Amino acid sequence: MTDQLVAPGSRVHDVDALRGFALLGIFVVNITFMASGYPGNLVVDPQFTSRLDEVVRGVSSVFVDMKFYVLFSFLFGYSFTLQMESAAAAGAAFEPRMLRRIAGLFLLGVLHIVFLYGGDVLTTYAVAGLVLFWMRGCADRTALRVAAALYGVVLVGLVSSGLFLDASAVLPSAEQARAAAEQSTAAMLGGWGEIIGRHLDGLWLLILQALTLQGPTALAMFLLGLVAGRRKVLARVRGDEPILRRVQWIGFPVGVAGGLAYTFGGGNGHTVAVAVSVATAPLLAAAYVATLLRLMHSPRTAWIRSALAPAGRIALTNYLGQSAIGLILFTGVGFGLAGRLSPLETMTLAAVIFAVQLWVSALWLRRYRYGPAEWLLRWVTIGRRPAWRAPLSPVG
């Protein structure tokens, strides 16, 4: 969720395209929570229980949930190294720039939570980014060990709680959860007061998730991205490397098997199932990356990179834009569609909105160097107002 501060001609377009791809997966997950209060309460809306509804939810659970979050986090860490290089090339001190940037990202996240969408990741990224900033000088081996330790702690915690903690003692009953989901959906249809109140009511859960799951896993992926960025693994891709095929051969079967185990093991309602998803999601995400890199470097499908890269280049604007669109479509301050769309309709809507974002992003970057949010964050980062009308070389 970060713009890259790089000089003309030095952008890593594969990183932009992968970030654009991750945006789609992030939105497919987020829009289900924007569209209804039921997913957040871990129950199914009784209006949508057909076989088709279950299949669509299952497909998302197996192939989307968690996979794109870890990919986005990895790319954040990778881009961190590009920002270090940019500061050095500009002859500017990296430390104050990055600290201002992290503070700006946190403030945007707070505003995002209050006014747009309670499922924010920007604040989590900002806090984890402080740790990444502190560890930026560590050796690659240390970064990898810390990443593995963080992931291990998360997995042990999830498995232990699933095996030894009585979930019924801490979770509401199915009836209570459905009643809470109905109330939550109704609150979405209210005015600004009800919507902001709902966002703030969910703040404790957001903090708990950030401390126990999202924060540690994001930091682990940041560190992997940091190592990959130092080694410039995405700057020299040709698309025909044997390692890409090996990643596919390992990542797809293990990742899909983990997704199936997560889905049929109870999903987010069972912490052991979540542990399986957390453990295998990086492998499926890596397989997606390998597949996309092969496609983007094939002459017949190179257009995929050109289509995705503009959206990824202004990912922060698009991420916030997705939340704003969700607010307008589903809440009482807009069209009030909360609770009215089936899983298939919701997923189709996400795909259509993302396609529009691809088109708008490409048009925008023909005239401007940054998206609006990236421009604002860069202003905070460098401490002076940046020019908009000085576009970098065309994405492609």
N, C-alpha and C positions, 0 to 999 in steps of 0.2 A: 504494500500500500504506500508506495513511495515513488516520487519522480526521481530520475537519475540526473545528477548534475554533471553532465559530460560535455565535452567540447564537440563541435561539429565534426562529423566524419568518424567519431570514435564510439558511437552507440553500438551496443550488442543487440541487434534486432531480434535474435533468438530469445533473449531474456524478455524483451517487450512482448513478443508473441506468446511466450509461455505464461506471462503474467495476464495477458488478455484471455487466454484459455482458462486460467484459474478463476478469473472473474466470473465466467459463466457458471462454473461449478459452485462458487460461493453464493451466487444469486439463486441458483436452483434450490439450495438448502435454505437460504434466508427467506425466500418468498413464501415458503410453507408456513413460517412463523409469522410473517407479515399478514398472511391471508386468513389466519384463524387462531383462536386461543387454544385449540385442542393439542397441537403438537407440543407446545410448551408445557402442557400438563400431562404429557406422556400417555394420552388416550386418543382413540380414533373418534372422529366426528360421526355420530350415528346416522347422519344423512348420507355418508359416503362409505358404504361397507360392501359394495359389489365386488365381484371377482376382478374386474378391471381396475377398480380403485386400489385393491390390495396389490395387484401386479405393479401398478405405477409406483406405489409407495415402496414396494420391494426393490424395484429397479434402482430407485434413488438411494435406498439404504445400502444396497450392495455396491453400486458403482460410483456413488457421489459422496455420501456422508463421510466426513473427516478427510477424504483424500485430497480435496482441493485446499483445505485449510493448511495441511502440512506442506503442500506445494507452494502456496503463497508465502508461508513462513520461510521456506528455503530460499525463495527468490528475494525476500527482504534481506536476509543475510548476505546473499550474493551481491545485491545492489549496494550494500554497505561498503563493500570493497571498492566499488566503482566510485562512490562518493569520496572515499579516501583519496583515490587517484585524482579525482577532479579537483579537490582542494589543493593537492600538491601541485597539479599543473597550473592552477591559478595563483600559486604562491601565497595561499591563504592558510591561516592556522585552522586545522581540522577540528580541534577540540571545541572551541566556542561555537563554531558553525553547527556541529552535530548536536551539541547540548541545546542550542536554540531550536533546532529542528525537532528534537524529541519533545521539547516543551510545547511547540506548536502543534505537533501531532496529538499530544495528550489533550490539549485544549479543544482541538477539533473533535476528538473522540467524546469529550464531555458534552459538547453542544449536540453532537450526533445522538448520544444516548437520550438527552432530555427532549429534543424536538423531533427527531426523525425515527429512530429505531433503537429499541432497548438491547438488541443483541450485538452491540458494538464490539469490534476487535481492536480499534485504534488505540484505546487506552491500554489494553493488554500489551499491544506491540510497543507502545511508548515505554512502559515500565520494563518489559523484557529487553527493549533496546538499550536501556541504561546499563543493564548487566552486560550486554554485548559490547557496548562502548567501553566499559571497564575491562573487558577481557580481550579487547582488540589486538593487544600485543602478545597474546599467549601463543605458544607453539601449536602447530597443527595437531600434534599428538594429544596435547592437553585439551584442545577444543573438542576433539573426537571423544576423548574419555569422559569429559564433562557431559557431552550430549548423550552418550550411552548411559551414564549414571542417572541423568534426569529422566530419561525414558524408562529406565529400570525402576526407579522410585515410583513413577506414575503407575506402571503396570503392577508392581507389587501392591500398591495401595488399592487399586481397583479389584484385583483378585482377592485380596484379604478381606475387603469390605463385602464382596459378594459371597465369600465362603463363610465368614464368621459374624457378619452383622445381620441382624433380623430386619429386613427391609420394611416389614409391616409396622415396625416400631417407629420408623422415621418418615415413611411415605404415606400419603393419604390412601384410603380405600378407592376402588374403582369408581364407586358412586360419588365419593367426595371429589375425586379428580374430574369426573365429568361435570359435576355442578360448578366447580371452579373454572373449567374450560368454557362453559356456557356463559358464566359471568364475565370472564376475560374477553370473550368475543363480543359481548354486549358493550363492554367498556370501550372497545375499539371503535364502536359506532357513535361514541359520544363526541363532544367538542374538544377543544384544546386542553381544557382543564382535566378531563377524564383521561385523555391520551397521555399527557405529561405525567399525571398521577400513576397511570399504569406502568410507564417506563421507570419511574422512580421506585415503585413497589417491587419491581423485578431487579433492582440494583443489587440487593444482597445475594441473589442467586448468581448474577453476573460476576460478582467479586469472588464468590465461592468457586465457580467454574474456572475463573482466571487463576486462582491460587492452586487449585488441585489438578487441573487438566490442561486448560488452554495455555496458561502461562508457561509451565514447564515444557510442554511439547513444542510450543512456539520457539522458546529459547533453544531447545535442542536442535530444531531445524535451522534457526538463525546460525548456530555454530557450524552445522554442516554446510550451509550456504557460504559462510565466511571462509571455510577451508576450500570449497570449490571455487570461490571467487579469487582467492589468492593464487590458485593453480590455473585459473582462467579456462576451466573445463568447457565453458559454453562459448568461448571466443574462438575456438579452433575446430569446431564441429564441421565435418564434411557430410555426414549422414550415412556413410557406408562403413563406419567403424564396427568391428565385430562385437564390441562391448554392448552396443545398442541392442543387438539381437539377443545377447545373453540376458540383458536386463528384461527384455520382453518375455523370454522363455521362463525366467524365474518369477518375475513380478506379476504377470497375469494369472497363472494358476494359483500361486500362494495368496495374492491379493484378493482374487475373486472368491477363493475358498474361505478366506477370513471374512469377507463381506457376507457370504451366505451364512456362516456361523453366527455372525453378529445379528443378522436379520432374523433367522429362525431361533436364535437363542434368547430373544426378548428385546433386542435393540437397546435403546437408551434406558429402558426400564430394568435392565439387569447389568450390574457392573462387570461381571465376568465377560459378558458379551461385548461390552464396551472395551474391555481390555483386549479382546481378540481384534477388534476393529483398530484400536490404537496401535497394536503390534504389527498389523499387516497393511494398514493404510499407506505407509511410506513405500512399500514395495509396489502396490498398484499405482500409486502416484508416479513412481519412477518408471514404470512400464508405460504410462501415458506420455511421460516426457520423452522417453526413447522413441516411441511411435511417432510423436509429433515432430521430433527432430529429423527423423528419417523422411517423413512426408515433406517437411519444409525445405529439405535439401535435395529433393527429387525434382527434376525439371517439370514434370507433369503436374505436381501438386505444390510447387513453390508459392502459388497464389495464397495458400493458407496463411503463410507468414505475413504477407502483405495485408491480408484481411484482419488478422488478429493484432498485429503490432501497434497500430494506432490506439486501440482501446487500452492495451497494456501500458502504453507510454503515458497515458493520462488516467491511470488506474484509480487514483484517489478520487478524482472528479467523478468517474464512472461508479465507483463504490458508493459514494455519497448520493449520486444521482439515482441509483437503484433504490436506496432507502426513501428518497423523496418521492419517487414514482410509487413505491409501495404505500407510502402514507396517503398520497392522493387517491390511489385506486381503492384502498381497502378501508380507510377510516372514515369517521363521521365528518371530518373537515374536507373530504373529497366526495368520491362516488359511493362510499359505504358498501363495498363488496365483501366485507369480512364475513366468512362463513357461508358464502354463496357459490364458490367455485369448487368443482371436483378436483382431485389430484391431477388428472390429465389436463384439465383446463388450466390449472395453476402452472404446471410445468410447460405447457404450450405457450402460455402468456410470458413466462420467463424467457423462453427461446426467442419470441418475437421482440420483446423489449431489448434483449441483448443484441439481436440483429440490427435494430435501430441504433443502438449505441455504437456498433461497429461503423455504421455508415456516418453517423454524426461525428464520431471521433476522427475519421479520415478527413471529412470536410473541414473540421475545426483546425486540424494541424496543417492544412494547406496555407493557413493565414497566420496562425499563432504558434509560438514556441511551446507554450504550456497550456494545460487546462486551467480553469479558474482556481480550483483548489490547489493545484501544483504551483501556480503563480503566487498565491497567497503564502503557501508554505515556504517557497523559495525566498520570498520577501523577508519572512521571519528568519530564515536560515542565514542569508548573507548580510542581513542588516540594512539593506537598501532596496528601493523599489526596482524590480527588474523590468526590462522592456518585454512587451508581448510580441511585437511585430518584427521579430528577427528569427524566422523559422530555421530549424536545423535542416540538414539534408533530408530529402524525402524518405519516408519509411518504405522499405521494400527489400 
